[in-house]
Amino acid sequence: MALLDWVIDPLAGFNFPPEVQERADHLADRATEGLLSDEERAEYEALIEAADFIAILKLKALNRLDRDRGQTPHT
């Protein structure tokens, strides 16, 4: 296995731990209700930015895996 595979394989399958996802869901509910404190809003925005960044990395990792396997890349 190539060195890059040691990074790509785990990244492609990464998900937030359940407790982080639960916190994000809780903050999302509070945001929808208009009840976020300034501290919660900052935390929620940071989680959204992290999730967006990880989603981009996952897509790139999956596309690399697909390309290496001769499959059509994800979009």
Backbone bond lengths (Angstrom), bond angles and torsions (degrees), N, CA, C in turn:
res aa  C-N    CA-C-N  psi(-1)  N-CA   C-N-CA  omega(-1)  CA-C   N-CA-C  phi
1 M - - - 1.453 - - 1.530 107.94 -
2 A 1.319 116.05 131.85 1.458 121.39 -179.58 1.530 109.89 -71.42
3 L 1.316 114.82 156.08 1.458 120.48 -179.81 1.523 111.42 -55.46
4 L 1.318 116.81 -42.58 1.460 120.26 -179.43 1.526 111.59 -60.91
5 D 1.329 117.28 -32.97 1.466 120.89 178.77 1.529 111.81 -62.56
6 W 1.317 117.52 -30.84 1.466 121.22 178.89 1.523 111.11 -65.81
7 V 1.316 116.55 -22.83 1.463 121.50 177.75 1.520 110.26 -94.19
8 I 1.310 117.11 -44.81 1.464 121.95 -173.38 1.526 112.37 -67.24
9 D 1.316 118.20 -47.40 1.472 120.34 -176.71 1.532 112.60 -57.88
10 P 1.331 119.17 -51.94 1.470 118.00 179.20 1.530 112.76 -65.33
11 L 1.314 116.84 -36.30 1.460 120.15 -179.33 1.521 110.85 -64.59
12 A 1.308 117.01 -40.95 1.467 120.94 -178.80 1.526 111.57 -61.65
13 G 1.316 116.86 -29.73 1.464 120.24 -178.98 1.517 114.77 -101.30
14 F 1.338 117.18 9.45 1.464 120.58 -175.20 1.521 112.23 -70.15
15 N 1.298 115.60 137.68 1.464 123.53 169.13 1.520 107.33 -137.43
16 F 1.327 116.25 151.82 1.457 119.18 175.19 1.523 109.01 -60.58
17 P 1.316 117.27 146.94 1.469 119.35 172.86 1.533 109.62 -59.20
18 P 1.325 117.14 151.18 1.474 120.07 -176.53 1.523 113.88 -53.70
19 E 1.332 118.11 -38.58 1.463 119.12 -177.74 1.530 111.51 -68.03
20 V 1.320 117.36 -31.96 1.471 120.46 177.01 1.527 109.65 -71.57
21 Q 1.340 116.12 -42.41 1.461 119.76 178.24 1.522 110.92 -63.21
22 E 1.335 117.01 -40.41 1.462 120.86 178.66 1.532 110.35 -63.10
23 R 1.328 116.85 -41.33 1.471 120.57 178.49 1.530 110.45 -63.76
24 A 1.333 116.40 -43.57 1.462 120.10 178.47 1.531 110.98 -62.05
25 D 1.319 116.76 -41.55 1.468 120.41 178.21 1.528 111.12 -63.31
26 H 1.324 115.93 -41.68 1.466 120.65 178.49 1.535 110.56 -61.72
27 L 1.336 115.47 -46.55 1.461 119.41 179.41 1.528 111.28 -64.75
28 A 1.328 116.61 -36.89 1.472 120.10 177.65 1.531 110.52 -62.21
29 D 1.329 116.29 -42.84 1.469 120.02 177.76 1.521 110.65 -61.56
30 R 1.322 116.75 -44.95 1.471 120.47 179.84 1.527 110.74 -65.17
31 A 1.338 116.71 -36.61 1.467 120.04 178.30 1.528 110.02 -64.71
32 T 1.315 116.64 -42.47 1.465 121.03 179.03 1.525 111.06 -60.95
33 E 1.326 115.48 -35.83 1.460 120.87 -179.43 1.535 112.54 -83.88
34 G 1.340 116.09 -5.35 1.457 120.07 -179.62 1.524 113.10 73.65
35 L 1.317 117.38 29.62 1.462 121.47 -173.36 1.526 114.76 -111.53
36 L 1.333 118.14 8.62 1.463 119.64 -177.85 1.525 111.94 -71.33
37 S 1.340 114.98 136.01 1.465 119.49 170.00 1.528 107.37 -77.24
38 D 1.314 116.68 170.11 1.471 119.92 177.63 1.525 110.72 -59.59
39 E 1.331 116.46 -40.89 1.469 121.04 179.57 1.526 111.12 -65.34
40 E 1.327 116.80 -42.98 1.466 120.73 178.48 1.532 110.84 -65.71
41 R 1.329 116.69 -38.56 1.466 120.23 179.50 1.532 109.97 -62.45
42 A 1.322 116.91 -43.14 1.464 120.76 178.62 1.528 110.60 -63.45
43 E 1.331 116.08 -41.86 1.474 120.21 178.26 1.522 110.52 -64.00
44 Y 1.321 116.70 -44.80 1.465 121.61 -179.13 1.531 111.06 -63.25
45 E 1.320 116.60 -44.10 1.460 120.15 178.31 1.527 111.02 -62.56
46 A 1.332 117.45 -39.02 1.469 120.92 177.88 1.526 110.68 -65.03
47 L 1.320 117.30 -40.47 1.464 120.62 178.04 1.529 111.18 -64.65
48 I 1.326 116.37 -40.61 1.466 120.08 178.50 1.527 110.56 -64.13
49 E 1.324 116.98 -44.59 1.467 120.51 178.46 1.526 110.98 -62.07
50 A 1.325 117.03 -42.22 1.465 120.67 178.59 1.526 110.45 -64.04
51 A 1.325 116.88 -43.58 1.466 120.92 179.81 1.530 110.84 -62.91
52 D 1.322 116.93 -41.28 1.469 120.44 178.07 1.531 110.97 -63.03
53 F 1.319 116.08 -44.72 1.467 121.18 -179.96 1.526 110.85 -62.66
54 I 1.326 116.22 -44.68 1.464 120.55 179.91 1.522 110.45 -66.02
55 A 1.328 117.78 -38.26 1.470 120.72 178.57 1.523 110.99 -61.26
56 I 1.316 117.01 -40.32 1.470 120.60 177.98 1.521 110.09 -65.38
57 L 1.325 116.94 -44.95 1.466 120.23 178.86 1.527 111.18 -62.66
58 K 1.347 116.64 -41.69 1.466 120.03 178.82 1.531 110.92 -62.05
59 L 1.328 116.74 -43.34 1.463 120.10 179.89 1.517 110.44 -61.98
60 K 1.326 117.04 -43.04 1.462 120.27 177.92 1.525 110.70 -63.49
61 A 1.334 116.86 -41.05 1.461 120.59 179.02 1.523 110.83 -64.52
62 L 1.330 116.99 -44.91 1.463 120.28 179.26 1.522 111.31 -63.87
63 N 1.328 117.05 -39.94 1.467 120.04 177.66 1.520 110.73 -63.60
64 R 1.322 117.09 -39.76 1.469 120.56 178.17 1.523 110.40 -63.90
65 L 1.323 116.73 -43.99 1.463 120.29 178.13 1.521 110.70 -62.26
66 D 1.334 116.99 -44.12 1.463 120.76 178.61 1.523 110.81 -61.46
67 R 1.326 116.46 -44.47 1.466 120.37 -179.57 1.525 110.14 -62.17
68 D 1.316 116.42 -42.46 1.460 120.51 179.55 1.525 111.90 -65.11
69 R 1.335 116.56 -27.00 1.468 121.34 -179.46 1.528 111.84 -96.41
70 G 1.343 116.95 0.81 1.455 120.61 179.32 1.498 114.28 75.64
71 Q 1.346 117.67 24.64 1.460 122.39 -179.25 1.521 110.51 -102.24
72 T 1.335 115.84 166.08 1.463 121.03 177.08 1.526 108.69 -71.45
73 P 1.339 118.47 130.44 1.463 121.45 -179.76 1.525 112.92 -63.63
74 H 1.333 115.34 154.79 1.468 122.79 174.10 1.519 109.24 -71.42
75 T 1.337 116.13 154.81 1.466 120.14 175.19 1.492 110.37 -127.74
